[in-house]
Structure formats: C-alpha cells, structure tokens
Amino acid sequence: MTTQTRSISQDVTNQMRDTTVMIKRNLLRIIRLPQLLFFSSVQPIIFLLLFTFVFGGAITRGTDISYIDFLLPGVLVQTAVFGSTQTAIGLTEDLAAGVIDRFRSLPMARSAVLAGRTTADLVRNAAVTVIMLTVGTIIGYRIGGTVIEAALGVVIALLFGFSVSWAMASLGLWVKNAETAQTASFVLIFPLVFASSIFVPPASMPSWLQGFAANQPVSVVASTVRALMGGLPIGSRILESAMWIAAILAVFFPLGVYLYRRAVST
C-alpha cells in the first residue's frame, strides 16, 4: 500500500468516525426531546386519518385499489419529505447557539456535521415510518406485494427523504435563521407535496397541472413506493426514483458542504 493510498484510507476512516460521533450526538438530542418524535409522528397520522375518513369517500376517481392502500404509501413519502425540514431548522438552531463555531475548533471532517445531521434525521424518519405502518394496518391498510417489495418501497421513501434533507441543510445554512428556514422549507415543499400523486391520482387534476403533477420527484417516488407496496406493475419507476435521489444528492451534497465551510469560516 502506497503512502497516498494509506492517506486516503485514513481520511475515509476519520470521516466515518466523525460522522458516527455526530449521528450519536443528534440521536441523543432526539431521545432527550421525546416530544420532537411525538409531534413528528402526530402530523402524518393526522393526515392519514383525515384523508382516509373525511375525504376518502370522495377521493376515489382514478384509483383501482382501496383508498387507504392508495394513500398510505404516499403519506410515507410525505412524512419523509416533511421530516427533512427538521434538518434545516436544526442546523440554523446550532448556528444561532454557537454549536457550529465549537465544531469548527475541533479536528473533524467538515462534511461530518451535515452527514451526521441528515443521517440522524433519516433514523428519526424510519422510526416515524414504523409508527405510520402500524397505524395504517390498524385502520385497514394491507400490503399487496411481497414483504421484500414493501420493504424496498419503504427504503426508497426514506432515501428520498434523506436526499431532500441535504437540500434542506443547504437551505438552512443559506438563510441562517430558524424561523426563515421553517417558512422557506414549507414554501418549497408544500407545492410539491400537494400537487403530487400522494393524495389523488394526477389524472383527477386539471389538464394544465397533470403533466407537472405526474412527473415531479415527489410523485415519481410516491408512485414507485405505491407500486412496490401494492404489488402493482412497477415498470421503470424504481430507476426513475433512483435517478431523482441521485440527482438531488449530486447537487445538494457538495452545495451543503460548501455552504457549511463558508458558514464556519465567517
């Protein structure tokens, strides 16, 4: 092994170690604030119950499965996307509290702070997903495909939320204010969530909106998760979802690291 190879290997090892430390730090914060996990779970449960029992009887056009079976996979994607907003808010709170300044004085990889934050939020989203699946099963949801296909659908939803967390991390580091980050993240996310196939088929929307609603990333991922969990024809959906996840990470991973470096150098 050459000196350069050993150096690269050591850098990777150090970065993984630093990232693990940051993951533990953020997970401990969630454990110490159980109300955060509670309210992160309550919001999607409310959406699930409201749309199932209040609007479900009216929202049936274009679905060939029961509405709860149509809705739940989409709500899992919505939950992962909404959960990503906590990344932006958490980073801005750390900036305001001076935590990021303290990290700057430590000999740690610059990307570890962001990777630790986004991965911890991924774990939190996974816990909320388990709760959502439990509630959904109680009110009538049933997996239509195999357990492996359903698990793959859940993984795709979580990975999509993870990629959006990097976009939210970049947003938080850019605005540097928790209230602004919260408002801006929801302004960006709400149109994508509600003009999507999460709650209704795009075919039920006005013709001028259908093209956007059917092909934007939230709809693509929601349709993929729904097909996998429902045992429906999958076609090229997995590839399309993977391309969206990879594209979002390719843009916002380096942008987030750049904004973090700029934030800690000023």
ABEGO torsion letter per residue (X at the ends): XBAAAAAAAAAAAAAAAAAAAAAAAAAAAAAABAAAAAAAAAAAAAAAAAAAAAAAAABABGBABBAAAAAAAAAAAAAAAAAAAAAAAAAAAAAAAGAAAAAAABBBBAAAAAAAAAAAAAAAAAAAAAAAAAAAAAAGBBBABBAAAAAAAAAAAAAAAAAAAAAAAAAAAAAGBAAAAAAAAAAAAAAAAABBAAABBAAABBAAAAAAAAABAAAAAAAAAAAAAAGBBAEAAAAAAAAAAAAAAAAAAAAAAAAAAAAAAX
